[in-house]
Amino acid sequence: MKIKPFIIVLILVGLIGLALWTSRQEAEPKDRNASKGTFSTVEENGRTGLKPGNKVPDFTITALNGEKVSIKDYRGKKVILNFWATWCPPCRKEMPDMQKVFNQYEGMKLEILAVNLRYTEKSTDSVSEFVKERKAAFPILLDTDGTVSKKFQAVSLPTSYLIDSKGIIQKKIIGPLSQNFMIDFAEKAK
């Protein structure tokens, strides 16, 4: 008789495990290494949210230079919205490529907005020093309380959203972006 409850518990544990595994598979991006391939466009679906085809959620945030920046200010331009921190090795690795792409497309087809998770850093001065050392000329935005990074579910760093000129999210990438992928996005996105 003691075997029956054990089997029932074993089956329940198995079902719970299967449910957790299935939900994790759906939550994970299907293309973790998407930045190594080529870019393809997604059509607008009329909703606001974080999935490809959704309108990018609005936000306003203070930049390192003290200016207020709103994502709405960039409608009409393609945007790479990148979430990063100074202590993140992959973030440090992708920054020189971002600067090269920014230099190539400055004032033209593409804008790079780098949202620093300021609330995880020692100080704003440490972020400023990091940016100066790397000669990053693209806008550095400071998420001082985590509001924007939480809104965009930027848990793993770096996390980037590729947004077309209509303000539609084309892709979410977790991990560093390659220079070639950023160029491909700049050339192919609407």
Backbone bond lengths (Angstrom), bond angles and torsions (degrees), N, CA, C in turn:
res aa  C-N    CA-C-N  psi(-1)  N-CA   C-N-CA  omega(-1)  CA-C   N-CA-C  phi
1 M - - - 1.456 - - 1.533 113.56 -
2 K 1.336 118.28 -27.60 1.462 121.10 -178.48 1.521 111.77 -73.04
3 I 1.305 117.61 -17.75 1.463 121.06 -179.89 1.523 110.73 -71.76
4 K 1.327 118.80 -36.07 1.468 121.69 -179.11 1.530 112.14 -58.95
5 P 1.343 120.21 -51.90 1.470 119.12 178.82 1.529 111.82 -61.44
6 F 1.329 117.50 -36.53 1.463 121.04 178.64 1.523 110.91 -62.69
7 I 1.322 116.85 -43.15 1.468 121.25 179.15 1.525 110.38 -65.41
8 I 1.320 116.65 -41.16 1.473 120.47 179.40 1.532 109.71 -63.17
9 V 1.338 117.05 -45.09 1.467 120.77 178.63 1.525 110.18 -62.79
10 L 1.314 116.75 -42.77 1.459 121.30 179.01 1.529 111.33 -60.97
11 I 1.317 117.18 -43.21 1.469 121.38 178.25 1.525 110.30 -64.41
12 L 1.337 117.42 -43.75 1.468 120.58 179.30 1.530 111.36 -62.48
13 V 1.321 117.01 -43.98 1.465 120.28 178.05 1.527 110.00 -61.52
14 G 1.317 117.10 -41.55 1.461 121.16 177.99 1.517 112.17 -62.31
15 L 1.330 117.29 -43.15 1.466 121.00 179.15 1.531 111.35 -65.46
16 I 1.328 116.53 -40.96 1.465 119.86 178.02 1.526 109.89 -63.81
17 G 1.322 116.19 -43.94 1.465 120.16 177.64 1.517 112.13 -59.81
18 L 1.328 116.37 -43.56 1.464 121.14 178.51 1.525 110.95 -62.59
19 A 1.334 116.73 -42.82 1.467 120.71 179.48 1.529 110.64 -63.10
20 L 1.330 117.28 -43.53 1.468 120.51 178.60 1.521 111.36 -64.35
21 W 1.319 117.04 -43.04 1.458 120.88 -179.94 1.527 110.56 -63.47
22 T 1.330 116.87 -43.41 1.467 121.49 179.95 1.522 110.77 -63.09
23 S 1.337 117.51 -44.90 1.467 119.46 -179.22 1.524 110.74 -66.51
24 R 1.315 118.19 -34.89 1.470 121.52 177.69 1.519 110.59 -66.21
25 Q 1.322 117.77 -39.32 1.462 121.17 179.11 1.520 110.70 -63.05
26 E 1.337 117.07 -38.44 1.466 120.35 179.88 1.517 111.12 -71.30
27 A 1.346 117.40 -32.54 1.458 121.03 -177.84 1.523 112.39 -77.82
28 E 1.319 117.72 -28.07 1.459 121.64 -178.98 1.524 110.73 -72.88
29 P 1.317 117.98 140.29 1.460 118.54 174.38 1.520 109.32 -63.83
30 K 1.304 115.81 138.18 1.456 120.61 -176.58 1.524 111.48 -73.19
31 D 1.314 116.30 -20.47 1.454 119.30 -176.68 1.522 111.24 -126.50
32 R 1.334 115.69 71.49 1.465 121.43 -179.93 1.525 111.50 -55.87
33 N 1.310 117.35 -33.66 1.463 120.93 -178.46 1.525 111.09 -101.41
34 A 1.315 116.33 28.44 1.460 120.57 -176.26 1.516 112.36 -60.21
35 S 1.311 117.32 -28.45 1.461 118.64 -177.07 1.522 112.11 -71.61
36 K 1.302 117.30 -6.62 1.462 120.02 178.38 1.531 111.82 -91.27
37 G 1.329 117.34 -14.15 1.456 121.17 -178.18 1.509 111.66 -96.10
38 T 1.323 115.17 -145.60 1.455 120.05 177.71 1.518 108.91 -113.26
39 F 1.309 115.80 162.57 1.452 121.89 -176.89 1.520 110.44 -92.68
40 S 1.326 116.88 139.07 1.464 121.11 172.31 1.526 108.08 -131.61
41 T 1.331 117.56 145.72 1.458 121.81 -173.52 1.522 112.48 -83.47
42 V 1.348 114.52 158.75 1.460 123.83 178.04 1.522 106.62 -124.48
43 E 1.325 117.52 142.37 1.467 121.33 179.75 1.531 111.22 -82.99
44 E 1.326 116.04 150.76 1.463 122.89 178.36 1.523 110.05 -65.49
45 N 1.350 116.19 141.82 1.463 119.65 178.39 1.528 112.91 -113.99
46 G 1.345 117.94 2.12 1.459 120.97 175.22 1.521 114.96 87.03
47 R 1.324 118.97 -4.51 1.464 121.78 -179.16 1.526 110.42 -103.89
48 T 1.334 114.91 158.64 1.461 120.96 171.54 1.517 107.10 -101.35
49 G 1.321 116.67 134.87 1.463 120.13 -179.48 1.508 110.46 169.09
50 L 1.330 115.63 -161.51 1.457 120.66 -173.41 1.518 114.19 -108.56
51 K 1.310 117.65 -1.60 1.464 120.04 -178.83 1.526 110.50 -87.24
52 P 1.330 116.55 153.15 1.462 118.98 174.74 1.531 110.73 -54.46
53 G 1.333 115.42 133.99 1.460 121.47 -176.92 1.520 112.46 98.95
54 N 1.341 117.64 -17.39 1.467 121.95 178.20 1.523 110.73 -83.21
55 K 1.349 115.26 151.59 1.465 120.59 170.71 1.521 107.73 -70.28
56 V 1.317 116.75 138.23 1.464 120.74 -179.80 1.533 109.20 -65.36
57 P 1.331 118.02 134.44 1.469 119.97 177.01 1.531 110.57 -63.22
58 D 1.335 115.63 142.63 1.466 120.46 179.49 1.526 110.64 -73.37
59 F 1.312 115.58 148.08 1.458 121.84 171.18 1.518 108.55 -159.57
60 T 1.315 115.15 154.36 1.459 122.81 173.14 1.520 106.42 -128.53
61 I 1.323 116.08 136.70 1.459 121.12 -173.80 1.526 108.60 -147.49
62 T 1.316 116.94 157.77 1.460 121.43 179.32 1.526 110.19 -89.53
63 A 1.321 115.22 134.66 1.465 121.43 177.98 1.527 109.71 -85.08
64 L 1.305 115.71 165.43 1.462 122.30 178.85 1.528 111.32 -57.62
65 N 1.335 116.76 -32.03 1.472 121.25 179.51 1.530 112.72 -81.85
66 G 1.342 117.73 2.32 1.461 121.98 176.82 1.515 115.10 94.82
67 E 1.327 118.15 -11.70 1.467 121.40 -179.82 1.524 111.00 -75.06
68 K 1.335 115.42 148.51 1.468 120.99 172.98 1.523 107.54 -84.17
69 V 1.318 116.48 133.82 1.461 121.81 -178.86 1.522 108.32 -125.73
70 S 1.331 115.53 132.78 1.461 121.60 176.76 1.523 108.61 -118.14
71 I 1.302 116.40 140.24 1.473 119.82 177.73 1.531 109.96 -60.32
72 K 1.336 116.73 -28.25 1.473 120.52 178.67 1.531 111.89 -61.71
73 D 1.336 116.17 -28.35 1.468 120.75 -179.96 1.527 112.13 -63.40
74 Y 1.319 116.86 -16.56 1.466 121.14 -174.81 1.524 113.25 -105.05
75 R 1.333 117.13 8.69 1.466 119.00 175.51 1.522 107.40 -62.35
76 G 1.308 115.68 139.20 1.458 120.66 -175.55 1.522 112.02 97.02
77 K 1.347 116.44 -8.20 1.466 121.02 176.90 1.525 109.28 -127.23
78 K 1.317 115.68 150.35 1.464 120.60 172.85 1.522 107.53 -76.52
79 V 1.329 116.18 142.15 1.460 120.49 -175.62 1.525 110.48 -132.26
80 I 1.323 115.00 135.57 1.461 120.85 164.71 1.524 104.86 -102.52
81 L 1.328 116.14 111.97 1.463 122.83 178.32 1.524 106.24 -98.94
82 N 1.323 115.54 107.36 1.462 121.80 -171.41 1.525 110.46 -113.70
83 F 1.338 116.55 128.18 1.460 122.50 176.66 1.523 108.23 -102.08
84 W 1.341 116.90 128.89 1.458 121.19 -172.11 1.525 111.22 -152.09
85 A 1.342 114.91 171.95 1.464 122.15 174.14 1.530 108.57 -148.11
86 T 1.318 116.54 154.98 1.467 120.58 -178.15 1.524 112.42 -66.56
87 W 1.317 117.61 -27.68 1.467 122.46 -176.90 1.530 112.71 -85.54
88 C 1.316 118.03 -0.28 1.472 123.55 -175.31 1.538 109.88 -93.41
89 P 1.354 118.96 110.06 1.471 120.57 -178.89 1.535 114.61 -56.46
90 P 1.351 120.64 -44.85 1.471 118.36 178.62 1.536 112.52 -64.94
91 C 1.342 116.43 -30.82 1.471 120.00 177.20 1.526 110.00 -65.43
92 R 1.314 115.30 -43.12 1.462 120.69 179.06 1.526 110.37 -62.90
93 K 1.335 115.22 -36.98 1.468 120.89 -178.17 1.532 112.07 -67.23
94 E 1.341 117.24 -39.34 1.466 119.49 -175.51 1.523 113.60 -82.07
95 M 1.322 117.61 -17.03 1.465 119.73 -174.38 1.533 113.79 -60.34
96 P 1.344 120.78 -42.79 1.474 118.98 177.66 1.535 112.53 -60.69
97 D 1.333 117.40 -38.29 1.472 119.93 177.23 1.522 110.91 -66.05
98 M 1.330 116.84 -39.35 1.468 119.79 177.12 1.520 110.45 -61.05
99 Q 1.335 116.18 -41.59 1.463 119.34 179.90 1.524 110.87 -64.04
100 K 1.320 117.74 -41.22 1.476 121.07 178.09 1.528 110.59 -61.14
101 V 1.329 116.22 -44.69 1.471 120.15 -179.92 1.525 109.85 -66.98
102 F 1.321 117.24 -41.53 1.462 120.92 177.52 1.527 110.25 -59.17
103 N 1.320 117.19 -45.26 1.473 121.20 178.79 1.526 110.93 -61.02
104 Q 1.311 116.52 -40.28 1.465 121.45 -177.91 1.529 111.92 -67.09
105 Y 1.343 117.49 -36.71 1.465 120.96 -173.69 1.526 113.83 -113.05
106 E 1.302 118.54 10.09 1.460 121.53 -175.55 1.524 111.52 -52.88
107 G 1.335 114.70 126.16 1.452 121.04 178.52 1.513 114.79 73.16
108 M 1.325 117.64 7.31 1.471 120.14 -177.81 1.525 110.57 -116.87
109 K 1.325 116.00 -111.75 1.455 122.35 -169.39 1.518 115.15 -81.42
110 L 1.315 118.32 -18.98 1.457 120.18 -166.81 1.521 112.51 -140.94
111 E 1.328 115.54 140.10 1.461 121.91 172.76 1.525 108.02 -120.89
112 I 1.306 116.06 144.16 1.463 121.68 174.83 1.517 107.24 -115.68
113 L 1.329 116.00 123.43 1.459 122.10 175.34 1.522 107.05 -115.58
114 A 1.315 116.60 114.08 1.462 121.47 -177.46 1.526 109.13 -103.23
115 V 1.327 116.13 108.97 1.462 121.94 -178.40 1.529 108.65 -91.45
116 N 1.327 115.62 109.37 1.457 120.46 178.10 1.526 109.38 -82.61
117 L 1.316 116.72 134.24 1.461 121.42 176.67 1.527 107.99 -79.44
118 R 1.338 114.70 72.32 1.466 122.99 -173.74 1.524 111.88 -54.02
119 Y 1.316 117.83 -34.71 1.462 121.01 -177.71 1.535 112.16 -66.20
120 T 1.343 118.35 -11.52 1.468 121.68 177.14 1.529 111.85 -101.13
121 E 1.310 117.45 -2.54 1.468 122.57 -175.41 1.533 110.75 -96.66
122 K 1.342 116.29 163.93 1.465 121.30 178.00 1.524 111.10 -66.82
123 S 1.333 115.39 -45.22 1.464 120.01 -177.64 1.523 109.65 -162.79
124 T 1.323 114.91 165.76 1.462 119.93 174.46 1.524 109.67 -66.18
125 D 1.323 116.70 -34.53 1.468 120.33 178.11 1.526 111.71 -60.88
126 S 1.333 117.22 -37.73 1.474 119.35 179.32 1.528 110.65 -66.82
127 V 1.327 116.85 -35.16 1.469 120.83 176.51 1.524 109.10 -67.16
128 S 1.326 116.42 -45.53 1.465 121.66 -179.72 1.529 111.19 -60.26
129 E 1.319 116.56 -43.30 1.466 120.64 179.12 1.531 110.98 -64.40
130 F 1.315 116.43 -42.37 1.464 121.90 178.13 1.531 110.46 -58.76
131 V 1.325 116.31 -46.13 1.470 122.18 -178.85 1.531 110.31 -64.68
132 K 1.332 117.42 -42.40 1.470 121.07 178.57 1.521 111.45 -63.29
133 E 1.331 116.84 -43.79 1.470 120.91 179.87 1.524 111.47 -59.06
134 R 1.327 116.09 -36.64 1.465 120.70 -177.44 1.521 112.54 -93.33
135 K 1.316 116.58 0.31 1.467 122.28 178.61 1.524 111.98 53.10
136 A 1.326 115.78 41.90 1.468 120.89 178.80 1.526 108.84 -77.45
137 A 1.327 116.57 119.58 1.464 121.67 -176.62 1.527 112.57 -101.59
138 F 1.319 117.73 -10.03 1.468 120.05 179.35 1.530 109.25 -77.96
139 P 1.347 117.29 159.54 1.465 120.18 -177.07 1.531 112.53 -60.83
140 I 1.332 115.04 129.15 1.462 122.67 175.35 1.526 106.36 -106.87
141 L 1.318 115.81 116.13 1.460 122.08 -178.52 1.523 108.68 -102.38
142 L 1.338 117.08 142.83 1.461 121.52 -175.31 1.525 111.28 -108.77
143 D 1.312 115.61 112.69 1.466 121.39 174.88 1.528 106.77 -90.33
144 T 1.328 115.85 87.84 1.465 120.91 -171.68 1.522 114.02 -73.75
145 D 1.318 117.80 -25.75 1.469 119.58 -177.29 1.529 113.83 -121.52
146 G 1.312 117.83 4.52 1.464 121.02 177.79 1.513 115.11 84.95
147 T 1.326 117.66 1.99 1.464 120.58 -176.76 1.527 112.41 -60.83
148 V 1.317 117.03 -48.32 1.468 120.36 -175.92 1.527 110.84 -72.32
149 S 1.321 117.48 -43.77 1.473 119.11 -179.57 1.527 111.08 -64.31
150 K 1.317 117.71 -34.84 1.476 120.06 176.38 1.524 110.32 -69.56
151 K 1.324 116.64 -40.77 1.467 120.85 178.63 1.527 110.84 -58.64
152 F 1.338 116.08 -36.15 1.464 121.61 -178.21 1.532 112.98 -98.58
153 Q 1.316 116.03 11.14 1.467 122.07 176.83 1.527 111.91 50.79
154 A 1.322 115.46 43.98 1.469 121.19 178.60 1.524 108.25 -88.17
155 V 1.319 115.21 82.97 1.459 121.47 -178.70 1.521 109.78 -93.98
156 S 1.321 116.61 -49.54 1.466 121.92 175.67 1.522 108.11 -89.75
157 L 1.318 115.92 142.11 1.462 119.78 -179.28 1.521 110.78 -118.03
158 P 1.319 116.98 147.74 1.460 126.21 -11.04 1.532 111.60 -73.54
159 T 1.315 114.94 152.07 1.458 122.57 171.57 1.521 106.46 -124.01
160 S 1.321 116.43 131.63 1.468 120.62 -179.08 1.516 110.37 -128.55
161 Y 1.326 114.74 142.85 1.462 122.19 172.01 1.518 107.26 -113.28
162 L 1.317 116.43 130.37 1.458 121.95 175.94 1.517 106.74 -98.69
163 I 1.320 116.32 119.13 1.461 122.80 -172.71 1.521 108.63 -120.07
164 D 1.342 116.54 128.85 1.465 119.05 -178.72 1.524 111.12 -79.74
165 S 1.317 116.58 178.80 1.466 121.70 -174.51 1.527 113.19 -67.75
166 K 1.331 117.70 -14.80 1.471 120.97 176.54 1.526 111.72 -90.93
167 G 1.339 116.88 0.19 1.462 120.53 -178.46 1.518 112.89 83.72
168 I 1.337 116.70 22.48 1.466 121.73 -178.97 1.528 109.17 -100.62
169 I 1.328 115.92 129.43 1.463 120.18 176.87 1.519 108.57 -67.90
170 Q 1.313 115.42 125.49 1.458 121.57 178.61 1.524 111.55 -96.98
171 K 1.324 116.21 -34.41 1.463 118.84 -176.62 1.520 109.47 -164.74
172 K 1.343 114.94 148.19 1.466 122.21 170.23 1.525 106.25 -112.68
173 I 1.323 115.66 130.26 1.465 120.53 -179.54 1.522 108.41 -123.27
174 I 1.307 116.06 128.59 1.460 121.42 173.11 1.520 106.46 -104.97
175 G 1.329 115.60 121.01 1.458 120.91 -176.57 1.518 109.59 117.26
176 P 1.327 116.74 171.23 1.468 120.09 -176.45 1.528 112.61 -69.27
177 L 1.316 115.40 144.71 1.463 122.02 176.49 1.525 109.02 -90.99
178 S 1.308 115.98 138.60 1.465 119.27 175.60 1.531 109.21 -84.06
179 Q 1.310 115.82 155.19 1.463 121.16 178.18 1.526 110.19 -59.47
180 N 1.317 117.61 -44.15 1.470 121.09 -179.21 1.520 111.88 -62.18
181 F 1.334 117.38 -39.42 1.458 119.96 179.51 1.526 110.79 -66.17
182 M 1.338 117.61 -41.48 1.465 120.56 178.70 1.525 110.67 -63.09
183 I 1.320 116.80 -40.42 1.468 120.97 177.71 1.524 109.92 -65.14
184 D 1.321 116.99 -42.34 1.462 121.84 178.30 1.529 110.33 -59.16
185 F 1.337 116.68 -43.43 1.463 121.29 176.91 1.523 110.38 -61.90
186 A 1.328 117.42 -46.33 1.468 121.52 -179.36 1.519 111.54 -59.31
187 E 1.313 116.95 -37.69 1.465 121.33 -176.73 1.528 113.41 -82.12
188 K 1.329 118.05 -34.26 1.466 120.40 -171.13 1.523 115.50 -100.48
189 A 1.325 118.34 -26.22 1.466 119.96 -177.80 1.521 110.02 -69.38
190 K 1.325 115.63 154.03 1.472 121.38 179.94 1.506 111.16 -75.86
